[in-house]
Amino acid sequence: MLEWLFLKGLEVSVADLWTTDEVQGVARWVPPGRGAVPVGALLAATVSIPIRFRSGTRRFFAYGRSIGALRKRTQPTGAWYLDGIGVAPEHQGRGVGGALMQPGLEAADRAHAPVFLLTNAPDNLRFYERFGFRVEAEEETPDGGPVSWAMTRKPA
């Protein structure tokens, strides 16, 4: 399900995508001021969610509202947003994630802008902290959903 969600996120994204030469992973970065998501792709994704999630649809949308509110409360004005990053399991632990982080971090630093992200995986916290991110907020999501962390990196 996570792979499907990540792919749907790419379809509705207004982000810049970075990948390795041989696709081992991808990072989705949204620069400050980027416009709204494509309405048609968003509508198609929204309609397909109940088909995929069936009885979990209500929980999925409750989770989405929760992290959307967390983002609205904690994302600094003018921040670059790391909207997603993923590395194929067989390539994890080899520096691919760090390489995918660099273009967005460098662009934000050139603009003297902060960087913001959300994560639900406690194992990711140390990874992001190595790049200068700090936890701004930690919240439970509704209906037994995962804990969400909002993280910010100040400009270099």
C-alpha positions as CSV (number, residue, x, y, z in Angstrom):
1,M,0.0,0.0,0.0
2,L,2.9,2.4,0.8
3,E,4.3,1.9,-2.7
4,W,0.9,2.7,-4.3
5,L,0.6,5.8,-2.1
6,F,4.1,7.0,-3.0
7,L,3.3,6.6,-6.7
8,K,0.0,8.4,-6.3
9,G,1.9,11.2,-4.5
10,L,4.1,11.5,-7.6
11,E,1.1,11.8,-9.8
12,V,-0.5,14.7,-7.8
13,S,2.8,16.3,-6.9
14,V,4.0,19.8,-7.8
15,A,7.4,18.8,-6.6
16,D,10.8,18.7,-8.2
17,L,12.0,15.1,-8.3
18,W,15.6,14.0,-7.9
19,T,16.8,10.4,-8.5
20,T,20.0,8.6,-8.9
21,D,21.3,7.8,-12.4
22,E,20.2,4.2,-12.1
23,V,16.9,4.6,-10.2
24,Q,17.7,3.4,-6.7
25,G,15.6,6.0,-5.0
26,V,13.7,9.2,-5.4
27,A,13.3,12.5,-3.4
28,R,10.3,14.8,-3.9
29,W,11.1,18.4,-3.0
30,V,8.6,21.3,-3.1
31,P,10.2,24.7,-3.3
32,P,8.5,27.6,-1.5
33,G,5.6,29.3,-3.4
34,R,5.0,26.3,-5.7
35,G,1.4,26.2,-7.0
36,A,-1.5,23.9,-6.2
37,V,-1.6,20.3,-7.1
38,P,-3.1,19.2,-10.5
39,V,-6.9,19.0,-9.8
40,G,-7.5,16.1,-12.2
41,A,-4.8,13.9,-10.8
42,L,-5.9,14.7,-7.2
43,L,-9.5,13.9,-8.0
44,A,-8.5,10.6,-9.6
45,A,-6.4,9.7,-6.6
46,T,-9.1,10.6,-4.1
47,V,-11.7,8.5,-5.9
48,S,-9.4,5.5,-6.0
49,I,-8.6,5.6,-2.2
50,P,-11.9,3.9,-1.0
51,I,-11.3,1.1,-3.6
52,R,-7.8,0.5,-2.2
53,F,-8.4,1.1,1.5
54,R,-12.0,-0.2,1.8
55,S,-12.8,-0.3,5.5
56,G,-9.7,1.8,6.3
57,T,-10.8,4.7,4.2
58,R,-12.1,6.8,7.2
59,R,-8.8,6.2,9.1
60,F,-6.8,7.1,6.1
61,F,-8.5,10.5,5.6
62,A,-8.4,11.2,9.4
63,Y,-4.6,10.6,9.2
64,G,-4.4,12.9,6.2
65,R,-6.3,15.7,8.0
66,S,-4.1,15.2,11.1
67,I,-0.7,15.5,9.3
68,G,-2.1,18.4,7.2
69,A,-2.9,20.3,10.3
70,L,0.5,19.5,11.8
71,R,2.2,20.7,8.7
72,K,0.1,23.9,8.7
73,R,1.0,24.6,12.3
74,T,4.7,23.9,12.1
75,Q,6.1,24.5,8.6
76,P,8.1,27.7,8.6
77,T,7.2,30.4,6.1
78,G,9.3,30.2,2.9
79,A,10.6,26.7,3.7
80,W,11.5,24.0,1.1
81,Y,9.4,20.9,1.8
82,L,10.8,17.4,1.5
83,D,7.6,15.8,0.4
84,G,8.9,12.3,0.3
85,I,12.1,10.3,-0.1
86,G,12.4,6.6,-0.7
87,V,15.3,4.2,-1.4
88,A,14.9,0.7,-2.7
89,P,15.5,-1.7,0.2
90,E,18.5,-3.4,-1.6
91,H,20.2,0.0,-1.9
92,Q,19.6,1.3,1.6
93,G,22.5,2.0,3.9
94,R,24.8,2.9,0.9
95,G,24.5,6.7,0.9
96,V,21.7,6.9,-1.7
97,G,19.3,8.7,0.7
98,G,22.0,11.2,1.6
99,A,22.8,11.8,-2.1
100,L,19.1,12.4,-2.8
101,M,18.9,14.9,0.0
102,Q,21.7,17.1,-1.3
103,P,20.0,18.9,-4.2
104,G,17.1,20.2,-2.1
105,L,19.3,21.1,0.8
106,E,21.8,23.0,-1.4
107,A,18.9,24.8,-3.2
108,A,17.4,25.8,0.2
109,D,20.9,27.0,1.5
110,R,21.4,29.1,-1.7
111,A,18.1,30.8,-1.0
112,H,18.8,31.1,2.8
113,A,15.6,29.2,3.4
114,P,14.6,26.6,6.0
115,V,13.7,23.0,5.1
116,F,10.7,21.2,6.5
117,L,9.6,17.5,6.5
118,L,7.2,15.2,8.2
119,T,8.0,11.6,9.1
120,N,6.2,8.7,10.7
121,A,9.2,6.4,11.2
122,P,11.2,6.8,14.4
123,D,14.2,5.2,12.6
124,N,14.2,8.2,10.2
125,L,14.8,10.7,13.0
126,R,18.5,10.0,13.3
127,F,18.9,10.0,9.5
128,Y,17.4,13.5,9.2
129,E,19.2,14.8,12.3
130,R,22.5,14.0,10.5
131,F,21.5,16.6,7.9
132,G,20.8,19.2,10.6
133,F,17.0,18.7,11.1
134,R,15.5,19.0,14.5
135,V,12.1,17.8,15.8
136,E,9.7,20.7,16.1
137,A,6.6,18.7,17.1
138,E,5.6,15.1,17.8
139,E,2.0,14.0,17.6
140,E,-0.2,10.9,17.7
141,T,-2.5,10.6,14.7
142,P,-6.1,9.6,15.2
143,D,-7.6,6.1,15.4
144,G,-4.3,4.4,16.4
145,G,-2.4,5.9,13.5
146,P,1.4,6.3,13.7
147,V,3.2,9.1,15.5
148,S,4.1,12.0,13.3
149,W,7.2,14.1,13.7
150,A,7.6,17.6,12.1
151,M,11.2,18.4,11.5
152,T,12.9,21.7,10.5
153,R,16.4,22.5,9.3
154,K,17.6,26.0,9.5
155,P,19.5,27.5,6.5
156,A,23.2,27.0,6.5
